[in-house]
Amino acid sequence: MKKNNKMDGYTVAIILILLILILFVFGFQYIEKWVYDVWPYEVGNVAKYSLPKLTAQFLEIAIISCALSVVIGVGLGIFCFTKLGETFGVVIEKSAMIMQTIPTMAVLMFGLTAFGIGIRAAIFALLLQSLLPIVFATMAGLRNVSQVYIEIGKGLGMTKRQILWKIQLPLALPVILSGMRTSLIICVSAATLAFSTGAGGLGLLIQTGCSTYNTVYIMEGTIPICLIAILMDQIIRKIEKHYT
């Protein structure tokens, strides 16, 4: 039987967005002069930045924050679902909700106080901001698994741990991935403010552009951020579709 190797829409979108992102980040320097002819820079041409370097810093902050939020968020969600963690479930839920309501800049300033200037303060702030969707999605996914499947597992002689890892988590995975997608978007959007902790990133271009009225800087920082957010969303949707 011949296999169907045709790419789906998500794969095509991921490849196209990735190509556009790479071309823009590494190719903007070659069209920069033409862009400045379109948007004059009599006001605010103050410094030169390396777009690839700032993009790499932005990706480092966003990816590390997202990875930590996924590991900790799923872990907390599973812990709250266990017998031992039921007592702490309400406390963890309320704490995650409180963290979500605090403005990102306030959390960043708290991170600066705790960790000093650098990438660690930014990662700490983004981690706190993005935990809530994953914790809630994990708990909701596990709670909504049909009791029929659990009874089947018990009938096969599975322990509670085996039922959790081999039945409940795989069935809850689409819901967990949906929460992860929301968390990723939060991480990417909040990572724009990471420059305020001295961690660099594309937010530095946007802030410089706003303070010096340089439209090109704003565009140069905004376009890669939008492309990265869309790219991450499409990757998670692709994984979600596969597991669903």
C-alpha positions as CSV (number, residue, x, y, z in Angstrom):
1,M,0.0,0.0,0.0
2,K,1.4,3.4,-1.0
3,K,2.0,5.9,1.8
4,N,0.6,9.4,1.5
5,N,3.5,11.8,2.0
6,K,1.5,14.9,1.2
7,M,2.2,17.7,3.6
8,D,-0.8,19.1,5.5
9,G,-1.6,22.8,5.9
10,Y,0.1,23.2,9.2
11,T,3.4,21.8,7.9
12,V,3.3,24.1,4.9
13,A,2.5,27.1,7.1
14,I,5.4,26.3,9.5
15,I,7.9,26.0,6.7
16,L,6.7,29.2,5.0
17,I,6.7,31.3,8.3
18,L,10.1,29.9,9.2
19,L,11.5,30.9,5.8
20,I,10.0,34.4,6.0
21,L,11.5,34.8,9.6
22,I,15.0,33.7,8.5
23,L,14.9,35.9,5.4
24,F,13.8,38.9,7.4
25,V,16.2,38.5,10.3
26,F,19.3,37.9,8.1
27,G,18.2,39.9,5.1
28,F,16.9,43.1,6.5
29,Q,20.4,44.7,6.6
30,Y,20.4,44.5,2.8
31,I,17.2,46.4,2.3
32,E,17.7,48.7,5.3
33,K,18.8,51.7,3.2
34,W,15.8,51.4,1.0
35,V,13.5,51.2,4.0
36,Y,15.0,54.4,5.5
37,D,14.3,56.1,2.2
38,V,10.6,55.3,2.6
39,W,10.6,56.2,6.4
40,P,12.9,59.2,6.9
41,Y,14.9,59.1,10.1
42,E,15.7,62.7,10.7
43,V,14.6,62.1,14.3
44,G,16.1,59.3,16.3
45,N,18.7,57.4,14.3
46,V,20.7,56.8,17.6
47,A,22.4,53.4,17.4
48,K,22.9,50.2,15.4
49,Y,21.7,46.8,16.5
50,S,22.3,43.3,15.3
51,L,18.9,41.9,14.4
52,P,20.1,38.3,14.4
53,K,21.7,38.7,17.8
54,L,18.6,40.4,19.3
55,T,16.3,37.7,17.7
56,A,18.5,34.9,19.2
57,Q,18.3,36.6,22.7
58,F,14.5,36.8,22.3
59,L,14.2,33.2,21.3
60,E,16.4,32.1,24.2
61,I,14.3,33.9,26.7
62,A,11.0,32.7,25.2
63,I,12.0,29.1,24.7
64,I,13.5,28.6,28.1
65,S,10.5,30.2,29.8
66,C,8.1,28.1,27.8
67,A,9.9,24.9,28.5
68,L,10.1,25.6,32.2
69,S,6.4,26.6,32.4
70,V,5.4,23.4,30.6
71,V,7.4,21.1,32.9
72,I,6.4,22.9,36.1
73,G,2.8,23.5,35.0
74,V,2.1,19.9,33.9
75,G,3.9,18.7,37.1
76,L,1.7,20.9,39.3
77,G,-1.5,19.9,37.4
78,I,-0.7,16.2,37.9
79,F,0.3,16.7,41.5
80,C,-3.1,18.5,42.2
81,F,-4.9,15.5,40.7
82,T,-3.2,12.9,42.9
83,K,-4.5,12.0,46.4
84,L,-1.6,13.7,48.1
85,G,-2.0,16.9,46.1
86,E,-5.8,17.3,46.4
87,T,-5.3,19.2,49.7
88,F,-3.0,21.7,47.9
89,G,-5.0,21.9,44.7
90,V,-7.0,25.0,45.7
91,V,-3.9,26.8,47.0
92,I,-2.0,26.1,43.8
93,E,-5.0,27.2,41.6
94,K,-5.5,30.4,43.5
95,S,-1.8,31.2,43.5
96,A,-1.6,30.7,39.8
97,M,-4.6,33.0,39.3
98,I,-3.1,35.7,41.4
99,M,0.2,35.5,39.5
100,Q,-1.8,35.9,36.2
101,T,-3.4,39.1,37.4
102,I,-0.1,40.9,38.4
103,P,1.2,43.1,35.5
104,T,4.2,41.7,33.7
105,M,6.3,44.8,34.4
106,A,5.7,44.4,38.2
107,V,6.8,40.7,38.1
108,L,9.9,41.8,36.1
109,M,10.8,44.3,38.7
110,F,10.3,41.7,41.4
111,G,12.6,39.4,39.4
112,L,15.2,42.1,39.2
113,T,15.1,42.4,43.0
114,A,15.4,38.6,43.5
115,F,17.9,37.7,40.7
116,G,19.5,41.0,39.7
117,I,20.1,42.3,36.1
118,G,20.1,39.6,33.4
119,I,18.2,36.8,31.8
120,R,17.3,34.9,35.0
121,A,15.0,37.8,36.1
122,A,13.2,37.7,32.7
123,I,12.8,34.0,32.7
124,F,11.4,34.1,36.3
125,A,8.8,36.7,35.4
126,L,7.7,34.9,32.2
127,L,7.5,31.6,34.1
128,L,5.1,33.0,36.7
129,Q,3.0,34.7,34.0
130,S,2.5,31.6,31.9
131,L,1.9,28.9,34.5
132,L,-1.9,29.3,34.9
133,P,-3.1,28.0,31.5
134,I,-1.0,24.9,31.7
135,V,-1.9,24.1,35.3
136,F,-5.6,24.6,34.6
137,A,-5.5,22.7,31.3
138,T,-3.7,19.7,32.9
139,M,-6.2,19.5,35.7
140,A,-9.2,19.9,33.4
141,G,-7.9,17.3,31.0
142,L,-7.4,14.7,33.7
143,R,-10.7,15.4,35.3
144,N,-12.6,15.0,32.1
145,V,-11.3,11.5,31.2
146,S,-14.3,9.2,31.0
147,Q,-14.6,6.8,34.0
148,V,-15.2,4.0,31.6
149,Y,-11.5,4.0,30.5
150,I,-10.4,4.1,34.2
151,E,-12.6,1.1,35.0
152,I,-11.1,-0.8,32.0
153,G,-7.6,-0.1,33.3
154,K,-8.6,-1.4,36.8
155,G,-10.1,-4.5,35.1
156,L,-6.8,-5.1,33.4
157,G,-5.0,-5.0,36.8
158,M,-3.4,-1.6,36.4
159,T,-2.2,0.3,39.5
160,K,-3.3,4.0,40.0
161,R,0.0,5.2,38.7
162,Q,-0.2,3.1,35.6
163,I,-3.8,4.3,34.9
164,L,-2.5,7.9,35.3
165,W,0.4,7.6,32.9
166,K,-1.0,5.1,30.4
167,I,-4.6,6.1,30.2
168,Q,-5.5,9.4,31.7
169,L,-2.5,11.5,30.6
170,P,-2.6,10.3,26.9
171,L,-6.4,11.0,26.8
172,A,-5.9,14.4,28.4
173,L,-3.1,15.4,26.1
174,P,-5.2,17.4,23.6
175,V,-6.5,19.6,26.4
176,I,-3.0,20.0,27.9
177,L,-1.6,21.0,24.5
178,S,-4.4,23.6,24.2
179,G,-3.2,25.2,27.5
180,M,0.4,25.0,26.3
181,R,-0.5,26.9,23.2
182,T,-2.0,29.7,25.3
183,S,1.1,29.7,27.5
184,L,3.5,29.9,24.6
185,I,1.7,33.0,23.2
186,I,1.9,34.6,26.7
187,C,5.6,33.9,26.9
188,V,6.3,35.3,23.5
189,S,4.3,38.5,24.1
190,A,5.7,39.1,27.6
191,A,9.3,38.4,26.4
192,T,9.1,41.7,24.5
193,L,9.5,43.4,27.9
194,A,12.6,41.3,28.9
195,F,14.9,44.2,27.8
196,S,14.0,46.0,31.0
197,T,15.9,43.4,33.0
198,G,19.0,43.8,30.8
199,A,18.4,40.5,29.0
200,G,18.2,42.2,25.5
201,G,15.8,40.8,22.9
202,L,13.7,42.4,20.2
203,G,11.8,44.5,22.8
204,L,14.9,46.7,22.9
205,L,14.3,47.7,19.3
206,I,10.7,48.6,19.9
207,Q,11.5,50.6,23.0
208,T,14.3,52.5,21.2
209,G,12.0,53.1,18.3
210,C,9.2,54.5,20.5
211,S,11.6,56.7,22.5
212,T,13.3,58.1,19.4
213,Y,10.3,58.2,17.0
214,N,12.1,55.7,14.7
215,T,9.4,53.8,12.8
216,V,11.9,51.4,11.2
217,Y,13.2,50.2,14.6
218,I,9.6,49.5,15.7
219,M,8.9,47.6,12.6
220,E,12.2,45.8,12.8
221,G,11.4,44.5,16.2
222,T,7.6,43.9,15.8
223,I,7.7,41.7,12.6
224,P,10.0,39.0,14.0
225,I,8.0,38.8,17.2
226,C,4.7,38.4,15.3
227,L,6.3,35.7,13.1
228,I,7.7,33.8,16.1
229,A,4.3,33.9,17.8
230,I,2.5,32.6,14.8
231,L,5.2,29.9,14.2
232,M,5.0,28.6,17.7
233,D,1.2,28.5,17.5
234,Q,1.3,26.5,14.3
235,I,3.8,24.0,15.7
236,I,1.6,23.4,18.8
237,R,-1.5,23.0,16.6
238,K,0.4,20.5,14.4
239,I,1.3,18.5,17.5
240,E,-2.2,18.8,18.9
241,K,-3.7,17.6,15.6
242,H,-1.3,14.6,15.5
243,Y,-2.2,13.5,19.1
244,T,-5.9,14.2,18.7
